[in-house]
Amino acid sequence: MKKYAPYVILFLFAAMLWNLFEWSGDMTVNLDGDQIDGPLDFLLATLFTGGGMLLAVFISLITVAVLAVVFAGVGVILIGSLAIGALVLALAMSPLLLPLVIVVALVWYAMRRPRPVTLDKAAAV
């Protein structure tokens, strides 16, 4: 089967091309008012369609890149404004939270005091 595979592939490719050019009789291409028909019109139509698709892909990629930059910039501005808003809110609430801060500071100081070491623990180590 390996000996016949290239011939079968070549035959299928030739049949595909024959079918392609056989159906192209219905198409016409107009360039600057001149009508082009025959097998050349199909090739030109395919070329122009492929060029249009490549142009569409290029424009889409450029649009995606511009939108990514714009949305990233908007995100940075949004995060920055939220941080500034949180800072302003914390500064506005700090006089009201002073009694709570004093209690938290006293509890924190009490918790971090060194505890006396007993002799039993020192001897065990």
N, C-alpha and C positions, 0 to 999 in steps of 0.2 A: 504494500500500500504506500510505502514511503517513496517508491519510484514514481508513482502516478500522481502524488499530491501536487507537485508544481504544475503539471499539465491540467489537472482539474481546476486549480485556482486560476490559472491563466485563461481557461475556457470560461469560467464563471465571470471573470473580469471583462472578457471580450463580450459576453452576452449582456452584461450590465451596460457597457458602453453602447452596444448596438441598440438596446432598449431605450437608452437615454437619448440618443440622436434620432431615433424613430419618432418619439413623442414630441420632439422639439419643433415639428412642422407647424404646430398650432400657435407658437409664440412668435411675437415680433417685438423688436426693440426700436424705439425712435430716438435718434440722436440728432439734436438740432433740426428737427423736421424731416430728417432722412430716415426712411424705414429700412431696417436691416432684417432680412429673414434668412431662413436656412439654418444649417448647423452653427453658423457663426453667431446667430442671434441667441441661441441657447447658451453658448459659451460666454458671450458678453453679459447676458442676464445673470448668469451664475457668478461672474466676476463682480458685477456691480452689487449683487446681493451680498456676496461675501465681504466686499469692501464696506457696505453699509453696516453689516453685523460687526465687523472689526471697529468701525467708527463708534457704534453704539456701545460696545464693550469698553472702549477707551474713555468715552464720555462718562459712562457709569462709574468707572474706577476713579476718575478725577472728582466726580461728584461725591463719591463715598469718602475720599480723602479730605475734601473740603468740609464735609459735614462732620467727620470725626474730629477735625481740628476745632471747628466751631463749638460742637457739643462738649468737647474737653474743656475749652475755655469757659463756657457757660457753667460747667460743673465746678471748676476751680473758683469762679466768682461766687457761685452759690454756697460752696463749703466755707469760703472766707467770710461771706456775709453772715452765715449761721454762727460761725465762731465769734465774730465780733458781737453779734446779737446776744449770744450766751454770756460773753464777758460783760456786756452792759447790764444784762439782767442780774448777773452775780454781784456786780458793783452796786446796783440799786437795792438788792436785797440784803447786803452785808450788814448794814446797821440794824436791821430787824433780826438778824440771826446771831447777834453778838452774845446774848445769854446762852444760846445753845453751844456756841463755840467755846465759851468759858467752861461749860460742863464737860464738853468733849476733851478739852485740854487737860482738865483735872483728872479725868479718868485715864487718859493716855499717860500722864505723868505717874499716876499710881500704878499702872500696869508695867511700866518700864523700870521701876525701882528694883535695885538688886535685892534678891532674897538672901537671907543669911544661910550660909552653908553649914550643915550639921556635920558633926564628926563621924557619924556612922556612914554617911555617903562618901566622905573623903577617905575613910579607911577602906571601904569596899572597892574603891577605884585603884 
